[in-house]
Amino acid sequence: MELKIFKPLWGHNGTFLEAIQQCVEAGFDGIEAPVCEDESERRERCALLRDHGLGFIQEICTGGGYVPRRNATIAEHMQDFRAQVERVAGCGPVLINAIAGCDAWSISESVDFFGSAKECAREYGRIVSFETHRSRSLFNPWIAHEILRQLPQMKLTCDFSHWCVVCERLIDTEPEILALCAERAYHIHARVGYDQGPQVPDPAAPEYAAALAAHERWWDLIWLSQKTRGLEISTLTPEFGPDGYLHTQPYTGMPVADLWQVNQWIAKRQKERFDAVFNKTPAPELAEISV
């Protein structure tokens, strides 16, 4: 099994070509980004990715932006889902990561929606994995467990940092749920959360070593399950980002870290750890960010 690492376009302030150049220089395998609504720009981006030998993970949101409209109906969420899956038809994404549903729905409503979304993905021949994201149907481990139990074929993008802040603790307390998530996982968002937030200021800092180690235990479970399932490729996006996730200094708003450096550090460390698990190379030591 091979680990493929994708750069998030979230938090990137340059052009799409500059993002591609950063991917190539850092040894990343592709970009994860929302699909463009403008067809000409979408085609241009697809061509740039192909020309540089990079893959694409499409990100879609239903019911509005990253936080859904509270009163958006299941039908409206499905309309968004279908439109965005259709829009990427010519770009051939490795997979589609869906931030979908609503945390205010009942479990039965979420099951109905995800069942319809899975059928839509099947129609278009796409792999869609649904993210464990705050404000969405999979916002906490216990509700996610019940939804997964009712939808045996549902695929997950596992971003456990969301669950840490929702539950206000590391979720090693839920080994059965973590094991089930590992069995369904098709993609990892490698951000490190902690009990009071979805993103530690610096994952290399010793005060966050326990949070980093916990997430790495959970990612190991996913890799081992994927290997057992016979997957040839495992995908991971280091997803430290801005927009309130990145800590800043009061008054000045100056960020406490450089996002691209942090994401490169996480990517390099997880690549080394993956190789240690599957290729028997030495595992990395915890060290300061240096890229």
Contacts in CASP RR format, 6 or more apart in sequence:
PFRMAT RR
TARGET T0000
AUTHOR 0000-0000-0000
METHOD contacts of the structure
MODEL  1
MELKIFKPLWGHNGTFLEAIQQCVEAGFDGIEAPVCEDESERRERCALLR
DHGLGFIQEICTGGGYVPRRNATIAEHMQDFRAQVERVAGCGPVLINAIA
GCDAWSISESVDFFGSAKECAREYGRIVSFETHRSRSLFNPWIAHEILRQ
LPQMKLTCDFSHWCVVCERLIDTEPEILALCAERAYHIHARVGYDQGPQV
PDPAAPEYAAALAAHERWWDLIWLSQKTRGLEISTLTPEFGPDGYLHTQP
YTGMPVADLWQVNQWIAKRQKERFDAVFNKTPAPELAEISV
1 223 0 8 1.000
1 226 0 8 1.000
1 227 0 8 1.000
1 230 0 8 1.000
1 231 0 8 1.000
1 232 0 8 1.000
1 233 0 8 1.000
1 234 0 8 1.000
1 278 0 8 1.000
2 232 0 8 1.000
2 233 0 8 1.000
2 234 0 8 1.000
3 223 0 8 1.000
3 233 0 8 1.000
3 234 0 8 1.000
3 235 0 8 1.000
3 236 0 8 1.000
3 270 0 8 1.000
3 271 0 8 1.000
3 274 0 8 1.000
3 275 0 8 1.000
4 29 0 8 1.000
4 30 0 8 1.000
4 55 0 8 1.000
4 94 0 8 1.000
4 233 0 8 1.000
4 234 0 8 1.000
4 235 0 8 1.000
4 236 0 8 1.000
5 27 0 8 1.000
5 28 0 8 1.000
5 29 0 8 1.000
5 30 0 8 1.000
5 235 0 8 1.000
5 236 0 8 1.000
5 237 0 8 1.000
5 238 0 8 1.000
5 267 0 8 1.000
5 270 0 8 1.000
5 271 0 8 1.000
6 28 0 8 1.000
6 29 0 8 1.000
6 30 0 8 1.000
6 31 0 8 1.000
6 32 0 8 1.000
6 55 0 8 1.000
6 57 0 8 1.000
6 235 0 8 1.000
6 236 0 8 1.000
6 237 0 8 1.000
7 19 0 8 1.000
7 22 0 8 1.000
7 23 0 8 1.000
7 26 0 8 1.000
7 28 0 8 1.000
7 30 0 8 1.000
7 31 0 8 1.000
7 32 0 8 1.000
7 237 0 8 1.000
7 238 0 8 1.000
7 263 0 8 1.000
8 31 0 8 1.000
8 32 0 8 1.000
8 33 0 8 1.000
8 237 0 8 1.000
8 238 0 8 1.000
8 239 0 8 1.000
8 241 0 8 1.000
8 263 0 8 1.000
9 16 0 8 1.000
9 19 0 8 1.000
9 31 0 8 1.000
9 32 0 8 1.000
9 33 0 8 1.000
9 34 0 8 1.000
10 33 0 8 1.000
10 239 0 8 1.000
10 241 0 8 1.000
10 242 0 8 1.000
10 243 0 8 1.000
11 241 0 8 1.000
11 242 0 8 1.000
11 243 0 8 1.000
11 259 0 8 1.000
12 18 0 8 1.000
12 19 0 8 1.000
12 22 0 8 1.000
12 260 0 8 1.000
16 45 0 8 1.000
16 48 0 8 1.000
17 48 0 8 1.000
19 31 0 8 1.000
20 31 0 8 1.000
20 48 0 8 1.000
20 49 0 8 1.000
20 52 0 8 1.000
20 54 0 8 1.000
22 28 0 8 1.000
22 260 0 8 1.000
23 29 0 8 1.000
23 30 0 8 1.000
23 31 0 8 1.000
23 52 0 8 1.000
23 54 0 8 1.000
24 52 0 8 1.000
24 54 0 8 1.000
26 264 0 8 1.000
26 267 0 8 1.000
26 291 0 8 1.000
28 54 0 8 1.000
28 267 0 8 1.000
29 54 0 8 1.000
29 55 0 8 1.000
30 49 0 8 1.000
30 54 0 8 1.000
30 55 0 8 1.000
30 56 0 8 1.000
30 57 0 8 1.000
31 49 0 8 1.000
31 54 0 8 1.000
31 55 0 8 1.000
31 56 0 8 1.000
31 57 0 8 1.000
32 56 0 8 1.000
32 57 0 8 1.000
32 58 0 8 1.000
32 59 0 8 1.000
32 97 0 8 1.000
32 237 0 8 1.000
32 239 0 8 1.000
33 56 0 8 1.000
33 57 0 8 1.000
33 58 0 8 1.000
33 59 0 8 1.000
34 58 0 8 1.000
34 59 0 8 1.000
34 60 0 8 1.000
34 61 0 8 1.000
35 42 0 8 1.000
35 58 0 8 1.000
35 59 0 8 1.000
35 60 0 8 1.000
35 84 0 8 1.000
35 87 0 8 1.000
35 88 0 8 1.000
35 91 0 8 1.000
36 42 0 8 1.000
36 45 0 8 1.000
37 87 0 8 1.000
42 87 0 8 1.000
42 88 0 8 1.000
42 91 0 8 1.000
45 91 0 8 1.000
46 56 0 8 1.000
46 90 0 8 1.000
46 91 0 8 1.000
46 92 0 8 1.000
49 55 0 8 1.000
49 56 0 8 1.000
49 91 0 8 1.000
55 93 0 8 1.000
55 94 0 8 1.000
56 91 0 8 1.000
56 92 0 8 1.000
56 93 0 8 1.000
56 94 0 8 1.000
57 93 0 8 1.000
57 94 0 8 1.000
57 95 0 8 1.000
57 96 0 8 1.000
57 97 0 8 1.000
57 187 0 8 1.000
57 235 0 8 1.000
57 237 0 8 1.000
58 84 0 8 1.000
58 88 0 8 1.000
58 91 0 8 1.000
58 93 0 8 1.000
58 95 0 8 1.000
58 96 0 8 1.000
58 97 0 8 1.000
59 96 0 8 1.000
59 97 0 8 1.000
59 98 0 8 1.000
59 99 0 8 1.000
60 80 0 8 1.000
60 81 0 8 1.000
60 84 0 8 1.000
60 85 0 8 1.000
60 96 0 8 1.000
60 97 0 8 1.000
60 98 0 8 1.000
60 99 0 8 1.000
60 100 0 8 1.000
61 68 0 8 1.000
61 80 0 8 1.000
61 98 0 8 1.000
61 99 0 8 1.000
61 100 0 8 1.000
62 68 0 8 1.000
62 72 0 8 1.000
62 76 0 8 1.000
62 77 0 8 1.000
62 78 0 8 1.000
62 80 0 8 1.000
62 81 0 8 1.000
62 98 0 8 1.000
62 99 0 8 1.000
62 100 0 8 1.000
62 101 0 8 1.000
63 69 0 8 1.000
63 72 0 8 1.000
63 76 0 8 1.000
63 77 0 8 1.000
63 80 0 8 1.000
63 101 0 8 1.000
63 102 0 8 1.000
64 72 0 8 1.000
64 80 0 8 1.000
66 99 0 8 1.000
66 133 0 8 1.000
66 135 0 8 1.000
67 135 0 8 1.000
68 77 0 8 1.000
68 101 0 8 1.000
68 102 0 8 1.000
68 135 0 8 1.000
68 136 0 8 1.000
69 76 0 8 1.000
70 102 0 8 1.000
70 104 0 8 1.000
72 102 0 8 1.000
74 105 0 8 1.000
74 109 0 8 1.000
74 112 0 8 1.000
74 113 0 8 1.000
74 116 0 8 1.000
77 100 0 8 1.000
77 101 0 8 1.000
77 102 0 8 1.000
77 113 0 8 1.000
78 113 0 8 1.000
78 116 0 8 1.000
78 117 0 8 1.000
78 120 0 8 1.000
81 98 0 8 1.000
81 100 0 8 1.000
81 117 0 8 1.000
81 120 0 8 1.000
82 120 0 8 1.000
85 96 0 8 1.000
85 120 0 8 1.000
85 121 0 8 1.000
85 124 0 8 1.000
85 126 0 8 1.000
85 128 0 8 1.000
86 124 0 8 1.000
88 96 0 8 1.000
88 126 0 8 1.000
89 124 0 8 1.000
93 126 0 8 1.000
94 127 0 8 1.000
94 233 0 8 1.000
94 235 0 8 1.000
95 126 0 8 1.000
95 127 0 8 1.000
95 128 0 8 1.000
95 129 0 8 1.000
95 186 0 8 1.000
95 187 0 8 1.000
95 235 0 8 1.000
96 121 0 8 1.000
96 126 0 8 1.000
96 127 0 8 1.000
96 128 0 8 1.000
96 129 0 8 1.000
97 128 0 8 1.000
97 129 0 8 1.000
97 131 0 8 1.000
97 157 0 8 1.000
97 187 0 8 1.000
98 117 0 8 1.000
98 128 0 8 1.000
98 129 0 8 1.000
98 130 0 8 1.000
98 131 0 8 1.000
98 157 0 8 1.000
99 131 0 8 1.000
99 133 0 8 1.000
99 136 0 8 1.000
100 113 0 8 1.000
100 114 0 8 1.000
100 117 0 8 1.000
100 130 0 8 1.000
100 131 0 8 1.000
100 136 0 8 1.000
100 137 0 8 1.000
101 110 0 8 1.000
101 113 0 8 1.000
101 114 0 8 1.000
101 136 0 8 1.000
101 137 0 8 1.000
102 110 0 8 1.000
102 135 0 8 1.000
102 136 0 8 1.000
102 137 0 8 1.000
103 134 0 8 1.000
103 135 0 8 1.000
103 136 0 8 1.000
103 137 0 8 1.000
103 139 0 8 1.000
105 113 0 8 1.000
105 137 0 8 1.000
107 143 0 8 1.000
107 146 0 8 1.000
107 147 0 8 1.000
107 150 0 8 1.000
110 137 0 8 1.000
110 143 0 8 1.000
110 147 0 8 1.000
111 147 0 8 1.000
111 150 0 8 1.000
111 151 0 8 1.000
113 137 0 8 1.000
114 130 0 8 1.000
114 137 0 8 1.000
114 147 0 8 1.000
114 151 0 8 1.000
114 154 0 8 1.000
115 151 0 8 1.000
115 154 0 8 1.000
117 128 0 8 1.000
117 130 0 8 1.000
118 128 0 8 1.000
118 151 0 8 1.000
118 153 0 8 1.000
118 154 0 8 1.000
121 127 0 8 1.000
121 128 0 8 1.000
127 155 0 8 1.000
127 186 0 8 1.000
128 155 0 8 1.000
129 155 0 8 1.000
129 156 0 8 1.000
129 157 0 8 1.000
129 185 0 8 1.000
129 186 0 8 1.000
129 187 0 8 1.000
130 137 0 8 1.000
130 138 0 8 1.000
130 154 0 8 1.000
130 155 0 8 1.000
130 156 0 8 1.000
130 157 0 8 1.000
131 138 0 8 1.000
131 156 0 8 1.000
131 157 0 8 1.000
131 159 0 8 1.000
131 189 0 8 1.000
132 138 0 8 1.000
132 139 0 8 1.000
132 144 0 8 1.000
132 156 0 8 1.000
132 157 0 8 1.000
132 158 0 8 1.000
132 159 0 8 1.000
132 160 0 8 1.000
132 162 0 8 1.000
132 163 0 8 1.000
132 181 0 8 1.000
133 139 0 8 1.000
133 159 0 8 1.000
133 162 0 8 1.000
134 162 0 8 1.000
134 165 0 8 1.000
134 166 0 8 1.000
134 198 0 8 1.000
137 143 0 8 1.000
137 144 0 8 1.000
137 147 0 8 1.000
138 144 0 8 1.000
138 147 0 8 1.000
138 156 0 8 1.000
139 162 0 8 1.000
139 163 0 8 1.000
139 166 0 8 1.000
140 163 0 8 1.000
140 166 0 8 1.000
140 167 0 8 1.000
141 163 0 8 1.000
141 167 0 8 1.000
141 171 0 8 1.000
141 174 0 8 1.000
141 177 0 8 1.000
141 178 0 8 1.000
141 181 0 8 1.000
142 174 0 8 1.000
142 177 0 8 1.000
144 177 0 8 1.000
144 181 0 8 1.000
145 176 0 8 1.000
145 177 0 8 1.000
145 180 0 8 1.000
147 154 0 8 1.000
148 154 0 8 1.000
148 156 0 8 1.000
148 180 0 8 1.000
148 181 0 8 1.000
148 184 0 8 1.000
149 180 0 8 1.000
154 184 0 8 1.000
155 184 0 8 1.000
155 185 0 8 1.000
155 186 0 8 1.000
156 181 0 8 1.000
156 184 0 8 1.000
156 185 0 8 1.000
156 186 0 8 1.000
156 187 0 8 1.000
157 185 0 8 1.000
157 186 0 8 1.000
157 187 0 8 1.000
157 188 0 8 1.000
157 189 0 8 1.000
158 181 0 8 1.000
158 182 0 8 1.000
158 185 0 8 1.000
158 187 0 8 1.000
158 188 0 8 1.000
158 189 0 8 1.000
158 218 0 8 1.000
158 219 0 8 1.000
158 222 0 8 1.000
159 188 0 8 1.000
159 189 0 8 1.000
159 191 0 8 1.000
159 239 0 8 1.000
160 171 0 8 1.000
160 193 0 8 1.000
160 215 0 8 1.000
160 218 0 8 1.000
161 189 0 8 1.000
161 191 0 8 1.000
161 192 0 8 1.000
161 193 0 8 1.000
161 197 0 8 1.000
161 198 0 8 1.000
161 199 0 8 1.000
161 215 0 8 1.000
162 198 0 8 1.000
163 171 0 8 1.000
164 170 0 8 1.000
164 171 0 8 1.000
164 193 0 8 1.000
164 194 0 8 1.000
164 195 0 8 1.000
164 197 0 8 1.000
164 198 0 8 1.000
164 211 0 8 1.000
165 193 0 8 1.000
165 194 0 8 1.000
165 195 0 8 1.000
165 196 0 8 1.000
165 197 0 8 1.000
165 198 0 8 1.000
168 195 0 8 1.000
168 196 0 8 1.000
169 195 0 8 1.000
170 194 0 8 1.000
170 195 0 8 1.000
170 210 0 8 1.000
170 211 0 8 1.000
170 214 0 8 1.000
171 177 0 8 1.000
171 178 0 8 1.000
171 214 0 8 1.000
171 218 0 8 1.000
172 178 0 8 1.000
172 214 0 8 1.000
172 217 0 8 1.000
178 218 0 8 1.000
178 221 0 8 1.000
179 221 0 8 1.000
181 222 0 8 1.000
182 218 0 8 1.000
182 221 0 8 1.000
182 222 0 8 1.000
182 224 0 8 1.000
182 225 0 8 1.000
183 225 0 8 1.000
183 229 0 8 1.000
185 222 0 8 1.000
185 225 0 8 1.000
185 226 0 8 1.000
186 235 0 8 1.000
187 235 0 8 1.000
187 236 0 8 1.000
187 237 0 8 1.000
188 219 0 8 1.000
188 222 0 8 1.000
188 234 0 8 1.000
188 235 0 8 1.000
188 236 0 8 1.000
188 237 0 8 1.000
189 236 0 8 1.000
189 237 0 8 1.000
189 239 0 8 1.000
190 215 0 8 1.000
190 219 0 8 1.000
190 236 0 8 1.000
190 237 0 8 1.000
190 238 0 8 1.000
190 239 0 8 1.000
190 266 0 8 1.000
190 267 0 8 1.000
190 270 0 8 1.000
191 198 0 8 1.000
191 199 0 8 1.000
191 238 0 8 1.000
191 239 0 8 1.000
191 240 0 8 1.000
191 241 0 8 1.000
191 245 0 8 1.000
191 266 0 8 1.000
192 199 0 8 1.000
192 200 0 8 1.000
192 203 0 8 1.000
192 208 0 8 1.000
192 211 0 8 1.000
192 212 0 8 1.000
192 215 0 8 1.000
192 266 0 8 1.000
193 199 0 8 1.000
193 200 0 8 1.000
193 211 0 8 1.000
193 215 0 8 1.000
194 200 0 8 1.000
194 208 0 8 1.000
194 211 0 8 1.000
198 245 0 8 1.000
199 240 0 8 1.000
199 241 0 8 1.000
199 245 0 8 1.000
199 246 0 8 1.000
199 247 0 8 1.000
200 208 0 8 1.000
200 211 0 8 1.000
200 212 0 8 1.000
201 208 0 8 1.000
201 246 0 8 1.000
201 247 0 8 1.000
201 256 0 8 1.000
201 257 0 8 1.000
202 208 0 8 1.000
202 256 0 8 1.000
202 257 0 8 1.000
202 262 0 8 1.000
202 289 0 8 1.000
203 211 0 8 1.000
203 212 0 8 1.000
203 240 0 8 1.000
203 262 0 8 1.000
203 265 0 8 1.000
203 266 0 8 1.000
204 265 0 8 1.000
204 286 0 8 1.000
204 287 0 8 1.000
204 288 0 8 1.000
204 289 0 8 1.000
206 286 0 8 1.000
209 286 0 8 1.000
212 286 0 8 1.000
216 270 0 8 1.000
216 273 0 8 1.000
219 236 0 8 1.000
219 270 0 8 1.000
219 273 0 8 1.000
220 273 0 8 1.000
220 277 0 8 1.000
222 234 0 8 1.000
223 234 0 8 1.000
223 274 0 8 1.000
223 277 0 8 1.000
223 278 0 8 1.000
224 277 0 8 1.000
226 234 0 8 1.000
227 278 0 8 1.000
234 274 0 8 1.000
236 267 0 8 1.000
236 270 0 8 1.000
238 262 0 8 1.000
238 263 0 8 1.000
238 264 0 8 1.000
238 266 0 8 1.000
238 267 0 8 1.000
238 270 0 8 1.000
239 263 0 8 1.000
240 246 0 8 1.000
240 257 0 8 1.000
240 259 0 8 1.000
240 262 0 8 1.000
240 263 0 8 1.000
240 266 0 8 1.000
241 259 0 8 1.000
241 263 0 8 1.000
242 255 0 8 1.000
242 259 0 8 1.000
246 255 0 8 1.000
246 256 0 8 1.000
246 257 0 8 1.000
246 259 0 8 1.000
247 255 0 8 1.000
247 256 0 8 1.000
247 257 0 8 1.000
248 254 0 8 1.000
248 255 0 8 1.000
248 256 0 8 1.000
249 255 0 8 1.000
249 256 0 8 1.000
257 289 0 8 1.000
261 289 0 8 1.000
261 291 0 8 1.000
262 289 0 8 1.000
264 291 0 8 1.000
265 289 0 8 1.000
265 290 0 8 1.000
265 291 0 8 1.000
268 284 0 8 1.000
268 291 0 8 1.000
269 284 0 8 1.000
272 281 0 8 1.000
272 282 0 8 1.000
272 283 0 8 1.000
272 284 0 8 1.000
273 283 0 8 1.000
273 284 0 8 1.000
275 281 0 8 1.000
276 282 0 8 1.000
276 283 0 8 1.000
276 284 0 8 1.000
END
